[in-house]
Amino acid sequence: MRLLLVEDDPRIAEPTVDALREAGYAVTWAQTGPEGLETALLGDFPLIVLDVMLPGLDGFEIARELRGSGVEAAILFLTARGDVGDRVQGLDLGGDAYLVKPFAVPELLATLRALSRRERGQAAPQVSFAGGRGTLDTVARTVTWDGAEVAVTGREYSLLEALALTPERWFTREELLDRVWGPEFGGEARIVDVYVRYVRRKLAPEVITSERGRGYRVER
């Protein structure tokens, strides 16, 4: 899932970005208020993690502008301002949840999972693929293969989810790189091939089909 983090302090943002990406989120990081607002308006982000105290434009004003522009992404305020008045103001402006710094990464991830469930409208989280041999739980982010749960990393899950949500569609390396690693990833596109091998090794060689010139896909 694509996520926008708007946070000006790199001491907080950098480890948070690392943790979110390890959990499988495709993260875009903006460091100022105006940059965050512009990125949120131009991008399609189901989740926005938004600091309140930002240079140029504060998080409350960003939330007001986003809601006024019709942006329906779930907004999680992340800030050191934790008094009741601030929390009420943020929620009244269209925020969906509030975390006070310092926060624990598991708490952040649990809050994002809850917001994701809300965004999905409590839809059935089970997605079947490969003729029913495989199942994804898109809320718990778990994988079942031939009736048994298989331990996968956040990145492996995100790769499989990107393919399984649109079965029988071919994805190029570049498309998967953008969806799974995010547009800011600066590594080699061949990392996709590496993770395809990881998933095949854990599930079955035939779970992901590849074809030269077309890319990768999974069967319905």
C-alpha positions as CSV (number, residue, x, y, z in Angstrom):
1,M,0.0,0.0,0.0
2,R,1.2,3.5,-0.9
3,L,1.8,5.8,2.0
4,L,2.9,9.4,2.3
5,L,5.0,10.5,5.4
6,V,5.2,14.2,6.0
7,E,7.9,14.8,8.7
8,D,10.6,17.4,8.8
9,D,12.9,15.7,11.4
10,P,15.2,13.1,9.8
11,R,15.9,11.6,13.1
12,I,12.3,10.5,13.3
13,A,11.5,10.1,9.6
14,E,14.5,7.9,8.5
15,P,13.9,5.0,10.9
16,T,10.2,5.4,10.5
17,V,10.5,5.1,6.7
18,D,12.8,2.0,7.1
19,A,10.3,0.3,9.4
20,L,7.3,1.1,7.1
21,R,9.1,-0.2,4.1
22,E,10.2,-3.3,5.9
23,A,6.5,-3.8,6.8
24,G,5.7,-3.6,3.1
25,Y,4.5,-0.1,2.6
26,A,5.6,1.9,-0.5
27,V,6.6,5.1,1.3
28,T,7.1,8.6,-0.1
29,W,8.7,11.0,2.3
30,A,8.1,14.8,2.2
31,Q,10.0,17.1,4.6
32,T,8.1,20.4,4.5
33,G,4.5,21.4,4.7
34,P,4.2,22.8,1.1
35,E,6.0,19.7,-0.3
36,G,3.7,17.4,1.7
37,L,0.5,19.2,0.5
38,E,1.6,19.2,-3.2
39,T,2.6,15.5,-3.0
40,A,-0.6,14.5,-1.3
41,L,-2.7,16.4,-3.9
42,L,-0.8,14.9,-6.9
43,G,-0.4,11.3,-5.6
44,D,-2.8,8.6,-4.9
45,F,-2.1,7.7,-1.3
46,P,-4.6,5.7,0.7
47,L,-2.7,6.6,3.9
48,I,-1.0,9.8,5.0
49,V,1.1,10.1,8.2
50,L,1.2,13.8,8.9
51,D,3.3,15.7,11.4
52,V,1.7,18.8,12.9
53,M,4.7,21.1,13.4
54,L,6.1,21.5,9.9
55,P,8.1,24.3,8.2
56,G,6.1,26.4,5.7
57,L,2.6,25.0,6.4
58,D,1.5,23.1,9.5
59,G,-0.2,19.7,9.5
60,F,-3.6,21.0,10.5
61,E,-3.7,23.4,7.5
62,I,-2.6,20.6,5.2
63,A,-5.4,18.4,6.5
64,R,-7.9,21.3,5.9
65,E,-6.7,21.8,2.4
66,L,-6.8,18.1,1.6
67,R,-10.3,17.6,2.8
68,G,-11.4,20.8,1.0
69,S,-9.9,19.4,-2.2
70,G,-11.8,16.1,-1.8
71,V,-8.9,14.0,-0.8
72,E,-10.3,11.0,1.1
73,A,-7.0,9.3,2.3
74,A,-6.9,8.2,5.9
75,I,-4.8,10.8,7.9
76,L,-2.8,9.8,10.9
77,F,-1.4,12.8,12.8
78,L,2.1,12.2,14.3
79,T,3.2,14.9,16.7
80,A,4.6,15.9,20.0
81,R,1.6,18.1,20.6
82,G,-0.5,15.6,22.6
83,D,-3.0,17.7,24.7
84,V,-6.7,17.1,24.3
85,G,-7.3,20.4,22.5
86,D,-4.8,19.6,19.7
87,R,-6.2,16.1,19.3
88,V,-9.7,17.4,19.0
89,Q,-8.7,20.0,16.5
90,G,-6.9,17.5,14.3
91,L,-9.8,15.1,14.3
92,D,-12.3,17.9,13.6
93,L,-10.2,18.9,10.6
94,G,-10.6,15.5,9.1
95,G,-7.9,13.4,10.7
96,D,-8.6,9.8,11.4
97,A,-6.2,9.0,14.2
98,Y,-3.5,10.5,16.4
99,L,-0.1,9.3,17.7
100,V,2.0,11.2,20.2
101,K,5.8,11.2,19.9
102,P,7.7,9.3,21.1
103,F,5.8,6.4,19.7
104,A,6.6,2.7,19.3
105,V,6.8,1.3,15.8
106,P,4.4,-1.6,16.6
107,E,1.9,0.9,17.8
108,L,2.3,2.9,14.5
109,L,1.9,-0.2,12.4
110,A,-1.1,-1.4,14.3
111,T,-2.8,2.0,13.9
112,L,-2.1,1.9,10.2
113,R,-3.6,-1.6,9.9
114,A,-6.7,-0.3,11.6
115,L,-7.0,2.6,9.3
116,S,-6.4,0.3,6.3
117,R,-9.3,-1.9,7.5
118,R,-11.5,1.2,7.7
119,E,-10.5,2.4,4.2
120,R,-11.4,-1.0,2.8
121,G,-14.8,-0.6,4.3
122,Q,-14.4,-3.8,6.3
123,A,-14.4,-5.8,3.0
124,A,-13.6,-9.4,3.1
125,P,-9.8,-9.5,3.5
126,Q,-9.3,-12.9,1.8
127,V,-7.8,-12.9,-1.7
128,S,-7.4,-16.3,-3.5
129,F,-4.9,-16.9,-6.3
130,A,-3.2,-19.7,-8.2
131,G,-6.4,-21.7,-8.6
132,G,-7.2,-21.5,-4.9
133,R,-3.9,-22.9,-3.7
134,G,-2.9,-19.6,-2.3
135,T,-4.8,-17.1,-0.1
136,L,-3.8,-13.6,1.1
137,D,-5.3,-12.0,4.2
138,T,-4.9,-8.4,3.3
139,V,-5.6,-7.2,6.8
140,A,-3.3,-9.5,8.7
141,R,-0.9,-9.5,5.7
142,T,-0.4,-13.3,5.9
143,V,-0.1,-15.9,3.2
144,T,-1.6,-19.4,3.1
145,W,-0.4,-22.0,0.6
146,D,-2.0,-25.4,0.2
147,G,-3.8,-24.9,3.5
148,A,-0.8,-24.0,5.6
149,E,0.4,-20.5,6.6
150,V,3.7,-19.6,5.2
151,A,6.0,-17.1,6.9
152,V,7.0,-14.2,4.5
153,T,8.6,-10.9,5.0
154,G,6.8,-7.6,4.5
155,R,8.4,-7.1,1.2
156,E,7.6,-10.6,0.0
157,Y,4.0,-10.2,1.0
158,S,3.7,-6.8,-0.8
159,L,5.1,-8.3,-4.0
160,L,2.7,-11.2,-3.9
161,E,-0.2,-8.9,-3.1
162,A,0.6,-6.6,-6.0
163,L,0.4,-9.5,-8.3
164,A,-2.5,-11.4,-6.7
165,L,-4.9,-8.4,-6.5
166,T,-4.8,-8.3,-10.3
167,P,-4.4,-11.9,-11.3
168,E,-3.4,-12.8,-14.9
169,R,-2.1,-9.3,-15.6
170,W,1.5,-9.0,-16.6
171,F,3.6,-6.5,-14.5
172,T,7.0,-5.3,-15.7
173,R,9.9,-5.0,-13.2
174,E,9.5,-1.2,-13.2
175,E,5.8,-1.4,-12.3
176,L,6.5,-3.8,-9.5
177,L,9.4,-1.7,-8.3
178,D,7.2,1.4,-8.1
179,R,4.3,-0.5,-6.3
180,V,6.4,-2.5,-3.9
181,W,9.5,-0.5,-3.2
182,G,8.1,3.0,-4.0
183,P,9.0,5.7,-6.4
184,E,12.0,6.9,-4.3
185,F,13.8,3.6,-4.4
186,G,17.3,4.1,-5.8
187,G,18.5,0.5,-6.2
188,E,18.6,-1.8,-9.1
189,A,15.4,-3.1,-10.8
190,R,16.8,-6.6,-10.6
191,I,15.9,-6.7,-6.9
192,V,12.4,-7.6,-8.2
193,D,13.9,-10.9,-9.7
194,V,15.5,-11.6,-6.3
195,Y,12.3,-11.4,-4.4
196,V,10.4,-13.4,-7.0
197,R,12.9,-16.2,-6.3
198,Y,12.3,-15.8,-2.6
199,V,8.5,-16.1,-3.0
200,R,8.8,-19.1,-5.4
201,R,11.2,-20.8,-3.0
202,K,8.7,-20.4,-0.1
203,L,5.5,-21.3,-1.9
204,A,6.1,-23.1,-5.2
205,P,8.1,-22.5,-8.4
206,E,4.9,-22.1,-10.4
207,V,3.3,-19.5,-8.2
208,I,4.7,-16.6,-10.2
209,T,4.9,-17.0,-14.0
210,S,7.5,-15.0,-15.9
211,E,7.9,-14.3,-19.6
212,R,10.6,-12.4,-21.4
213,G,9.4,-9.1,-22.6
214,R,6.2,-9.2,-20.6
215,G,7.2,-9.5,-16.9
216,Y,5.5,-11.4,-14.1
217,R,2.0,-12.5,-13.1
218,V,0.1,-14.9,-11.0
219,E,-2.9,-17.0,-12.1
220,R,-6.4,-16.4,-10.8
